Amino acid sequence: MAASIKTTAVFLRPFELPSFNEILPAGEYEVETLIPGPLDEVGGDSWRPIVLVHLQSRASHPGLSRTLTVPLAELERAVAKDKLTGKALTDFFLEEMLADPMIRLVMKADGVEEAELRSLYSGSSKPPADPAT
């Protein structure tokens, strides 16, 4: 019997998988790895994990769910390539946070400007200029 391991892969920028003829958008992807049963049930060279990547819905077909089956090595290469983008995880977090309408409402209520958060997350020691002064 095959074991199943579920996880999430986060891509900071659009990416490609060699076995799929489509550029996939950045974001979170549910990934399920199916590992074959005991080694004695499986031939030596045919023992390979199967990776299911649950794709995001297309804007043209919002209710359509798609799953892509890829070799584990392809997914690992795509993740490694994405990590080499030079874009820090904090940048990704900040963009996701600023895209959230609830965060925007809290910022407005607290009088916090987007520039202040960007400066805070950039590690800049110089605060943004205060337009009131």
N, C-alpha and C positions, 0 to 999 in steps of 0.2 A: 504494500500500500504506500502511496506517495504522501510525503509530508508537505504541508503548505506553510510558507512564511510570508506574512503580509507586512509591507512597509510603505513608506512614502519617499519618493525621489523629488527633490526640488531643483528645478533648472532656472537659473537666473537670466538666461537669454534663450531665444529660439534655438532649436537643435534638430539634428537629423540622425536617423538610424539607417545604415546602409541597406537593410532589408526592407525599407519602407520608403516609398516614393512621395514623401510629403515633408515639408518643414513643419515641425511641431512647435507651438507657442511656448514661451516661458511659463513657468508655474509649477504647481504641485501635481504629481501623478501618483496614483495608487499603483503599487507594484506587488505582484504576487509571484513568489518563486515556488514552483512545484519540484520537489526533490524526489527522484525515483526511489523505490523500495530498496531492501537490502541488496548488497552487491552480488550475492549469489543468484539473485533472480534476474539480474541484468548483465548483458554482455559487457566486457571491459571497455571497448571504445564507444559503445552506445550509451554509457552512463553519463548523461549531461542534464543539468537542471533546466527546466523550462521556465521562462520568465514571461508573465502576462503583464502588459502595461495597459492600464485602463485609461484610455484617451479622453481628453476633455471634449465636450460637445462642441460642434461647429455652430457658428452664429446662424448659418443657413438651415441647420437641423438641430434646434436646441434640445429636443427630447431624445435624440438618437445617441445611444451609448455604444462605443466601439472599444474593442479590446484587441491589442496587438500582441502576437507571440513572437518573441525575439530571443536569440542566443544571449546568455548572460554576459558574454564578452562584449557584445555590441553595446549593451546598456552600460556596462562598466566604463567603456571607452567614452561614451557620450557624457557620462557624469564627470569623468576625469577632465575631458576637454572643457566642460562648462566651468569647472573649478579654476581653470587656467585663464579665465577671462580678465582677471585683475579687478573685478568688481567685488568689493567687500560685501559680506553677508549683511552688515549693518545698513548698507545702501539699499539692499533688497528689502530689508525690514522697514526702513524709513519710507520707501515708496509705497509698500503695502499699507503701512499705517496711515499715510497721508491720503490714500485712496478710500479709506473707510469713512463713510458719512458721519458715523457716531463720533469718531475721533475729531472730525472737523467741527462738529457742534460743541464738543467739550473745549476745543481750542478757542472757539469764538467766545464761549461763556467765560473762559479764563483770561481772555485778551492775549492769547499766545499767537504769534505770527509764524507762518511757514518758514520764513528766513531764520527765525530764532531756533527752530528745531533742526533745520539743516546745519546751522552753525554748531549746535550742540553735538550732533552726530558726526560732524566732519572732524571733530577733535580740534577745531580752531580755537586758539586761546583768545582771539579778538572777538568780542560780542558784536552783533550787527548794530549799525548806527540806529539810535532812537530818533524817529521822526519828530517826536514831541519836543526835543531839545534844540 
